[in-house]
Amino acid sequence: MPMDHLSVEEASALLCRCVSPVRRETVPLSRALGRTAARELFAVMDQPPFDRSPLDGYALYHGDLAGACAEAPAVLPVCRPIFAGDPPGEPVPRGCAVRIMTGAPIPPSADCVVRQEDTDQGANAVRVFVSPAPHDNICDRGEDLRSGALLFPAGTVLTPAHLGVLAGQGMETVDVHVRPRIGLLSAGDELVLPGTPLAPGKIYNSNRFYLAARLEQLGMEPVISPVHSDDPELLSGAVTGLLAECDAVITTGGVSVGQKDYMPAVCRRLGAGLLFHGVAVKPGSPMLAMTLSGKPVVCLSGNPFAAAATLEAVARPMLLRLAGRQDCSLPRAAGVLTAPFRKASPGRRLVRAVIRGTRVSLPAGGQVSGVLSSWMGCNCLMDIPAGSPALPAGTEVEVILL
């Protein structure tokens, strides 16, 4: 099966076109953090639902304090207190004040609040040392949200702030997309699980744990196959089994041109539709993608960083679309390289990096695709265009944010 080496963008677009957001469900707010809203939501009430005081003080009519100052304070009788949770009660008689606490409703006929620090804090009568303007220290009904206002569109990833707003609207539940179930399969007779004695020639399967964790971080539900094999029959059965219960499958290993790189053979064996085999980027260029039963199977390199880089640059938009995101484009930023990158890049290259502000630094430990430790602490991939020479410090670069 020859490699066609599509661009990163072409490969990613092909994957995105073969998926649609997964089904919806209604969940309580307590289970909605990080989920993707399945529909747009609107405010059902004003927030706050009444005029209220933002501080402890006295509610009164501003005209009763005309000319009041520290040298000539106004003195008003205090007719009652109002606490948060109390009804606003009767109108405040002209020439009187009501002791009011933070969050309490503004009583009728009062048009301002004087903070307690500007008074002698009297209980039965209060001396006021300022002359307020109408509407001073009043939070208006609907100041935060008006009934009918758009809270957020469909496709929004729900944060604690979104959930707080929904709770403030009296909503107990929210419609979200079901977390996509993503099958994970590792090809390779050399792989063993952590905790197993390491026989000669064997390595521990780091890809399985890295990818499962990253998928969870992206809002997916990983489903892990127990198969570790270079047998095309076993691999074919494992892919079929995962697709029966998952929305997509991601495999690692077996995609290049070695004698035991069997994922192209699996594609033929299953009669899958080949989307592409080969992406014009390093590391991870042998990446393969196919569709089977209307679902994508994404086959990544077995080298740990190569798998991580192509997951981010090529497969992540498809995963986000499955999760119901409206904007599945990769977030990017511009920065300036703080140290030289000494390799020329005849082809497009993805380099692990850290961006802080506009400063882009490279980790110690090198950029070899089989090395994962230097990926720790990185928050972006530096995207180096094909045909670039070695990059001196101070070069302006573009990064893909994680």
Secondary structure, 3 states (H helix, E strand, C coil): CCCCCECHHHHHHHHHHCCCCCCEEEEEHHHCCCCEECCCEECCCCECCCCECCCCEEEECHHHHCCCCCCCCEEEEEEEEECCCCCCCCCCCCCCEEEECCCCECCCCCCEEEEHHHECCCCCEEEECCCCCCCCCCECCCCCECCCCEEECCCCECCHHHHHHHHHCCCCEEEEECCCEEEEEEECCCEECCCCCCCCCCEECHHHHHHHHHHHHCCCEEEEEEEEECCHHHHHHHHHHHHHHCCEEEEECCCCCCCCCCHHHHHHHHCCEEEEECECCECCCCCEEEEECCEEEEEECCCHHHHHHHHHHHHHHHHHHHCCCCCCCCCEEEEEECCCECCCECCCEEEEEEEECCEEECCCCCCCCCCCHHHCCCCEEEEECCCECCECCCCEEEEEEC
